[in-house]
Amino acid sequence: MEIIELIDSLEELVVEARRLPVGGNLVIDRKRLLDVIDQLRLAIPPDIRQATQVLERQTQITQESKEQAARTLNEAEHMREKMLQDASIFREAEERGQKVIMDAQAKARQTIAEADTVAAAHLSEAAEAAANQLSDADEYALKVLQRLQEQVQATLNAVSESTEQLKTGR
């Protein structure tokens, strides 16, 4: 179960908690439990949020690289066409145009590969950190729930003892 689901379940437990017939108190301390929920929410690592940003940045870098490559290719094509118009340097213009296109394609591939490598490294680091922090948060949430269960059990035991005392006439 994910930490967000645990938080939602814990909050639902507080909202649906029944009041004791005497005194109007809850079986569990509502404020304390809500504080724990707030702490759990704050414990969600920012790396989880940052992983999405890393993915978006990777997409942006890749798109920018492709756009730059397209512009470079477009510029190269325009340059090639202009050179072709001059008949006296036709052969030289054709060779230069092909070289510019090949260089632009190589540069575009290199830029895209570098962007992918950087984005993959950031994503891998963020995913690893997020997994570690999520595991820590899950462990913390489990401990809190276990303590809560112990407190609820102690309260139930006290209620049972009080009921037995009332039945036996003290």
Buried (B, 14 or more C-beta within 10 A) or exposed (E): EEBEEBBEEBBEBBEEBEEEEEEEEBBBBEEEBBEBBEEBEEBBBEBBEBBEEBBEBBEEBBEEBBEBBEEBBEEBBEBBEEBEEEEEEEEEBEEBBEEBBEEBBEBBEEBBEEBBEBBEEBBEBBBEBBBEBBEEBBEBBEEBBEEBEEBBEEBEEEEEEEEEEEEEEE
